[in-house]
Amino acid sequence: MDLVTPALGLVFWTTISFGILLFILGKFAWKPILGALSDRERFIEDSLQKAEAAKEEMSRLTNENESLLKQARAERDQILTDARKVKEQMIVDAKELAHKEGARMIELARVEINNQKAIAMADVKNQVATLSLDIAEKVLRKQFEDHQKQDELVSQLLKEVKL
Amino acid sequence: MYNSSILNSKIFNTFLISALFLLLGVMPKLSIAQEKAAEGAEKPFDPKEVVFEHIGDSHFWPVSIPLMGEHFLSLPVILYTDKGLETFWSGHLLKEEGVKEEPVYKGTHYSYKLEEGKIHAVNEAGEVDKAAKVYDFSITRNVASMWLGMIVLLIVFFAVTAGYKKRAGKAPKGIQALLEPVILFVRDDVAIPNIGIKHVKYMPLLLTIFFFILINNLLGLVPFFPGGFNLTGNIAVTMVLSVIVLVVINFSGNKYYWKHIFTPDIPFWLYPIMVPVELIGIISKPFALMIRLFANITAGHIIVLSLISLIFIFKTAWMSTVSVPFVVFMDMIELLVAFLQAFIFTMLTSLFIGMAVEEHHH
């Protein structure tokens, strides 16, 4: 029966001791320990969330970079194509221009040549006329030194004239 | 080949070391038994006396030093009598070797002597004085060992707290790393599933109860000084713990808790049966806690001591080849029980608190 009869002294001391233990541990051990534990848990959770956010940001940036790169590549291609077109156009234009210029110059040359020719011809004609006149004068002068011959000629010319 | 592998195995070594330690603890008693045997057969070995002496409380703290016999440390005796307070050392009441009569100590108010381990006031003739009222508030072996356990707890947990302060926000180390999983276990697997969001308020109580029971269970398993006491197997200690739990449960009880007791959702003509049952339930829950812890720890100590006593009953050291392996086995189980009972007490406490603070009753 002794075994199941609580002793007064032990009840008294256990109550006091346990109360003091609860107070001291509660204030100086459990509070800081549990506080530190929950702080650390919160920190870990925050860190995980931040890591997740960073990962998302990273993938977003990567996507953005990729699209930027794609865009840049397309732009470059566009520019290159444009440049090629421009170049071809320029070549074509230059050729055409050269053709036209050539033709124009040839035309000009031809006109000049014709002009020169005409001038030369006129000159030659004049020379020939002058020369002919000179010759004719000289001939005539020689021919018409006697009257007989002059008459013959006049008569001959008159005969030739047909009315 | 096979034998040598057994001799070298770790299990065998562990077993050998455990057996040695147990024998060291037992050795003084062995020597006493031999002395007693030498005196003659006038006082046969009484296992019941040994066992009950151990599991009960005492005014002396036995120190067993291997091969040097058993010594008794004096503890302060504090008596509150109807004539006033009385304090003296329990050494005055220690019976000397070979003397049959209990010594009588003459205090300022009364004379005292031990009768079956309890202090009684005695008259001139040495008979128990029934008229004198003596209340014993002595620092007994259990009180002293409880304080020892408390000092261990305080040292350990101040070290743990220092660890948290020193390595704030960093990974735990040393004793802090050892105990953090246990603290987290109490919080995450005991308190939160049973109490829920309101657990924060009860964590100090639950942790203190858990570690108080655990440290005293474990120190009680140490077979030599300063361990080997039976504190958590003492009905006074478990009663105090249960009363604290009882008070906490009923002071935390919300209106649903009280409604469930006084006006449960049953036909009103069942009230005369149900209300008393629920009222008894208020008491019976902590009462079960008290008995469970007391019975488990005491039973373990009784089994271990009975197995040791077999050696003295058979009066042959050869019996130890049977007893010691069994004791080792029992100590392993007791180690499990030490954790288990601390866990169950805390678990049920948080379960009852959880029932009392639950918001929505079915």
Interface residues (C-beta under 8 A of the other chain):
Chain A: D2 L3 V4 T5 P6 A7 L8 G9 L10 V11 F12 W13 T14 T15 S17 F18 I20 L21 L22 I24 L25 G26 F28 A29 W30 K31 P32 I33 L34 A36 L37 D39 R40 F43
Chain B: F52 I55 G56 D57 I78 E116 Y135 D136 F137 S138 I139 T140 N142 V143 M146 W147 M150 L153 L154 F157 F158 V160 T161 Y164 K165 A168 G169 E180 I183 L184 R187 V200 M203 P204 L205 L207 T208 F211 F212 N234 I235 A236 V237 M239 V240 L241 I244 F294 T298
